[in-house]
Amino acid sequence: MEEILIIGAGGFGREVLWTINDCNQINDKYSIIGFIDDDKSLHGQKIDGIPVLGGLEWFDNNYKKSVSCVITVGDSIQRGKIVKQLEKNDPTYTNIIHPTVIFSKLVTIGEGTIIQAGSILTVNIKIGKHVHINIDSTIGHDSNINDYVTINPGVHINGKTQIGNSVNIGSGAVMKQEIKIGARSIIGAGSVLLEDVLEGSLYVGVPAKLKRKLN
């Protein structure tokens, strides 16, 4: 069995735990070692029966290369910082994909990516590293989703869309074909995106417009 560490013991971490348990119902593949979280009040506790082993410093003395990791911190920027912090420990990252996800053989997926229940990915799609695709989201043909992107529940991405690193797309957002979203941008929940998005920008509304530039 593949031994798993879940980095992040918050709400999304518990949802990924549910996904792993659903995967094990189909094929008894994963053994969960524990959660890792920097919230010291959680250390030594159990969450849904799984122990919280400690913070990121736990890796320095305890990590074994045979154990796979998945980062369940929802914030795109913070997820990238965790990967950078753990580089010295050279962890192995795995992909967690719910058994109800539908995707073709023409989809490539980078390490550490999570795809949650009910999502559909069609053809000629490239998904980067440490991407979160939440429940009931769809991604159309010939799209490119770069590293650390967070796609919240019920997002619909049409074909030939290009999404830069560390973008966060809010729940229920929809976009037309051939949209380009610059790195580190945020698309507000429920927005309808009809135009390209500048790097480091917040777009909200129907249709979505530039609200402000982000620091």
N, C-alpha and C positions, 0 to 999 in steps of 0.2 A: 504494500500500500504506500501511497505517496503521503509523507508527513507534511503537514501544513501549519504555518504560523500566520495568524491574521493580525496585521499591523493596523490598529485602530479598533477600539472597543465601543464605539458609539453606535448610533442607530443603523448606519449603513453596514458597519461590521457585523451587527446581528442579522441584517438581511442577507449578507453574503454567507454567514453561517447557515442560514436556512437553505440557501442555494446549494451549498456543499452537501447538506443533509439530503436534499432532493436528488442530487447527483448520485449519492451513495445508495439511494433506493433503486436506481437503475443498474448501477455497477459499483460494488463496494470498493471504491478506488482510493478514498482519502481518509487519513487519520489526523485529526486536529490536535496539535500539541498544546496550543493555547493562544491567547490574545497578547499583543504587545501594545502598551499605551502609556504615554508620558504623564497621564493623570495619576499621581501617586495615591490618591484616595481609593483607586480601584485595585491597586497592587495587593495580591493575596486573596482577592475575592474571586467568585465564580460568576460568570455571565452565561445564562442559559446552559449551565453545567460545564462550561469551559473556563479554566483558570486564567486569570490575568497574571502573567509571569513577571512583568516589570515594564520599564520604559525602554527606549532605544539603546540605552547603555547595556541592557541585557545581552546584546549581541557580542560585546567585547570579550566576554568570558564564557559564554554558553552556546553560541551558535555553531551548528555543524552544517557543512556544505550539503549534506544529504537531505536537509530539510528545506522545503520550498516555502516561499513567502508570497503574500498578496497584500497590497496596501489598500485599505478600505477607508482612507481619509477622503472626504468628499471634496474638499477645497483643492482645486487644480494646482495652485501655486505651492501650497503646503506639501502636496504629494511629491512634487518635484524636489523640494527641499529635503524630504525624507530620503529619497533615492540618493541624493548627493551626500547626505550625512552618512549613509550606510555603505558608500563606495569602498571604504577601507576594509569592511567586513566581507565584501564580494559575495553578497547573498544570491541565491538562486530564486528567480521569480517564476511563478506559474500562472496560467490563465484559468479562470473560473467561468464556465459557460453553462447556464441553466439548460437542462435537457429539452425544454420547450422552445428554445431559440431555433429559428430557421435561417440557415445561411448556405450559400452555394459553395462549391469547391473553388470558386474564383474569388474568394475572400481571403486576404492575408491578415494575420493578427499578430501584433507584437507582444512581447512578454509582459506579464503582470496585468493584463487586461481582464476586465470583468464585464460579462454580458448577462443581464438579468432576464427573468422570465418574460416570454411573450414577444420578444424583439425579433425583427426580421431584417436581414441584410441580403441584398440581391446579388448582383454580379460585378466583377472588376472593382472591388472595394478594397482599399488599403487602410487598416486600422493600426495606429502606432502603439507605442509602449505605454503601459499604465493608464489606459483609457477606461473610463467608466461609462457603460451604456446601460441606462436604467430600464425599468420594466416598460413593456409595450411601446418601445420606440422603433422607428423604421429608418433605414438608410438605403437610398437609391443607388442605381448603377453609377460606376465610374467616379465614385466619391473618394476623397482622401482625408482621413481624420488623423491629425498629427498627435504627438505624444501629450499625455497628461490632460486630455480633453475630458470634461465631465458633461455627459448628456443625461439630463434628468428625465423623470418619467413622462411618457407620452409625447416625446419629441418626434417630429416628422421631417427628415432631411431628404430632399429630392435629389435627382441625379446630377452628377458632375459638380458636386459641391466641394469646396476646398476649405478646410478648417485648420487654422494654425495652432501652435502649441498652447496648452494651458487655457484654452477657451472654456467658459462655463455657459451652457445653454439651459435656460430655465424650463420648468415643466410645461408641457403643452405648446411649446413654441413650434412654429411651422415656417418653412422657407421655400421659395420657388427654386427652380433649377438654376445651376451654374452660379451660385452665390459663392463669394470668397469672404471668409471671416478672418481678420487679422489676429495674430497671437495675443493672448492675455486679455481678450475681450469678453464681455458678458452680454448675453441676450436674455432679456427679462422674460419671466414666465408669461405664457399666453401670447407672446408677440408673434406678429406675422411679418417675416423678413422678406423684403422685395428688392433690396439693394445691398451692394457690398458693404462690409463693415471695416472701418479703419482699425489698425492695430491699437490695442489698449483703450478700447472704447466701450461705453455702456449704451446699448440700444434697447428701447422699450416701446411698446404700443402696437396699434393696428391702424395703418402699417407702422412698423418699427422705425423710429427715427433716433438720431444721435441725441442722447440725454446729456452726457458729459464725457470728457476724457478721464481716464483712470490713472492714478499715480502708479 
